[in-house]
């Protein structure tokens, strides 16, 4: 990985990979787990994401609303999902079974972004924000998946 271009954190979730993956592949649940406070509830796209799926999200940053369109670019059921938008960077979630639970690693990967997008990300302070919001997202995902798993028991 290119130094400084990938930000990632991990968390252990007391839920099977299938439960975690069900949340990640349902774009309508992304606001439920968003730790950045930027994802809004108006989601356009399929109920379940698969390889190549596209989905739109209403966002808000610095008090300004905007819409973003994403495409799923990596997909392995119950193991991996990643999406990107026109800026080229990827949001990736890797799931690894750990006993009865799941180790989840979220990453913000700028290695696929063209340099103008990386400059904009730097100017907006997005790396610093992502270093704070990724752990928050993972904690929200952990709580959501553990609650969903408890309901299924």
C-alpha positions as CSV (number, residue, x, y, z in Angstrom):
1,X,0.0,0.0,0.0
2,X,1.2,3.5,-0.8
3,X,2.2,5.3,2.4
4,X,-0.4,7.8,3.5
5,X,-2.8,6.9,0.7
6,X,-4.7,4.2,2.7
7,X,-6.3,4.8,6.0
8,X,-7.7,1.7,7.7
9,X,-8.9,0.4,11.1
10,X,-10.4,-2.8,12.3
11,X,-12.9,-4.0,14.9
12,X,-14.0,-7.4,16.2
13,X,-17.8,-7.8,15.9
14,X,-19.7,-10.5,17.8
15,X,-21.8,-11.4,14.8
16,X,-21.2,-13.8,11.8
17,X,-19.9,-12.3,8.6
18,X,-23.3,-12.9,6.9
19,X,-24.9,-10.4,9.3
20,X,-22.2,-7.8,8.9
21,X,-22.2,-8.2,5.1
22,X,-26.1,-7.9,5.0
23,X,-25.7,-4.4,6.5
24,X,-22.9,-3.3,4.2
25,X,-24.7,-4.5,1.1
26,X,-27.9,-2.7,2.0
27,X,-27.2,0.9,1.0
28,X,-30.3,2.1,3.0
29,X,-28.4,1.1,6.1
30,X,-25.3,3.2,5.4
31,X,-26.7,6.2,7.3
32,X,-27.2,3.8,10.3
33,X,-23.5,3.0,10.4
34,X,-22.0,6.3,9.2
35,X,-19.6,7.7,11.7
36,X,-18.7,10.8,9.7
37,X,-22.2,12.4,9.9
38,X,-22.1,13.1,6.2
39,X,-24.4,10.3,4.9
40,X,-28.1,11.3,4.7
41,X,-31.0,9.0,4.3
42,X,-32.0,9.4,0.7
43,X,-30.4,6.4,-1.1
44,X,-31.1,5.5,-4.7
45,X,-30.2,2.1,-5.9
46,X,-30.8,-1.6,-5.5
47,X,-31.9,-3.2,-2.2
48,X,-28.8,-5.3,-2.2
49,X,-25.5,-4.4,-3.7
50,X,-23.6,-6.8,-5.9
51,X,-20.6,-6.5,-8.1
52,X,-21.1,-3.6,-10.5
53,X,-24.1,-2.2,-8.6
54,X,-24.5,1.6,-8.6
55,X,-26.1,3.6,-5.8
56,X,-26.6,7.3,-5.1
57,X,-26.3,8.9,-1.7
58,X,-27.3,12.3,-0.5
59,X,-24.5,13.7,1.6
60,X,-23.7,16.8,3.6
61,X,-20.2,18.2,4.4
62,X,-19.3,21.6,5.7
63,X,-23.0,22.3,5.9
64,X,-23.4,21.9,2.2
65,X,-25.6,19.2,0.6
66,X,-24.5,17.2,-2.4
67,X,-25.2,13.9,-4.1
68,X,-22.7,11.2,-4.9
69,X,-23.0,8.2,-7.2
70,X,-21.0,5.1,-6.3
71,X,-20.2,1.8,-8.1
72,X,-19.3,-1.5,-6.4
73,X,-15.9,-2.4,-7.7
74,X,-14.9,-5.3,-5.4
75,X,-17.3,-8.0,-4.2
76,X,-16.9,-11.4,-2.5
77,X,-20.0,-12.5,-0.6
78,X,-19.5,-12.3,3.2
79,X,-15.8,-11.4,2.7
80,X,-15.3,-8.1,0.8
81,X,-17.1,-5.1,-0.6
82,X,-15.7,-1.9,-2.0
83,X,-17.2,1.0,-3.9
84,X,-15.9,4.2,-5.4
85,X,-17.2,7.3,-7.1
86,X,-15.8,9.7,-9.7
87,X,-12.9,10.7,-7.4
88,X,-11.5,7.2,-7.8
89,X,-10.9,6.5,-4.1
90,X,-12.4,3.4,-2.6
91,X,-14.3,2.6,0.6
92,X,-13.5,-1.0,1.3
93,X,-14.7,-3.5,4.0
94,X,-12.9,-6.8,4.5
95,X,-14.5,-9.4,6.7
96,X,-12.6,-12.3,8.3
97,X,-14.3,-14.9,10.4
98,X,-13.0,-15.0,14.0
99,X,-14.6,-17.9,15.9
100,X,-18.3,-17.0,16.1
101,X,-17.6,-13.3,15.2
102,X,-16.0,-11.3,12.5
103,X,-13.0,-9.1,12.2
104,X,-14.0,-6.1,10.0
105,X,-11.4,-3.8,8.4
106,X,-12.6,-0.6,6.8
107,X,-10.3,1.3,4.6
108,X,-10.3,4.6,2.6
109,X,-8.0,3.8,-0.3
110,X,-6.7,6.7,-2.4
111,X,-4.2,4.6,-4.4
112,X,-6.7,4.5,-7.3
113,X,-7.4,8.3,-7.2
114,X,-5.9,10.6,-9.8
115,X,-3.6,13.3,-8.4
116,X,-6.2,16.1,-8.7
117,X,-8.6,14.1,-6.5
118,X,-5.9,13.5,-4.0
119,X,-5.1,17.3,-3.9
120,X,-8.8,18.1,-3.3
121,X,-8.9,15.5,-0.5
122,X,-5.9,17.0,1.1
123,X,-7.2,20.5,0.9
124,X,-10.5,19.5,2.4
125,X,-8.7,17.8,5.3
126,X,-10.5,14.5,4.4
127,X,-7.6,12.3,5.5
128,X,-7.8,13.7,9.0
129,X,-11.6,13.4,9.0
130,X,-11.4,9.8,7.8
131,X,-9.0,8.9,10.6
132,X,-11.6,10.0,13.1
133,X,-14.7,8.8,11.3
134,X,-13.6,5.3,10.3
135,X,-13.3,4.1,14.0
136,X,-16.7,5.7,14.7
137,X,-18.2,3.9,11.7
138,X,-16.8,0.6,12.8
139,X,-18.3,1.1,16.3
140,X,-21.7,1.9,14.8
141,X,-21.4,-1.2,12.4
142,X,-20.4,-3.3,15.4
143,X,-23.4,-2.3,17.4
144,X,-25.8,-2.6,14.5
145,X,-24.5,-6.1,13.5
146,X,-24.6,-7.3,17.1
147,X,-28.1,-6.1,17.5
148,X,-29.2,-7.7,14.3
149,X,-27.5,-11.0,15.2
150,X,-29.2,-11.0,18.6
151,X,-32.6,-10.6,16.9
152,X,-31.9,-13.6,14.7
153,X,-31.0,-15.9,17.6
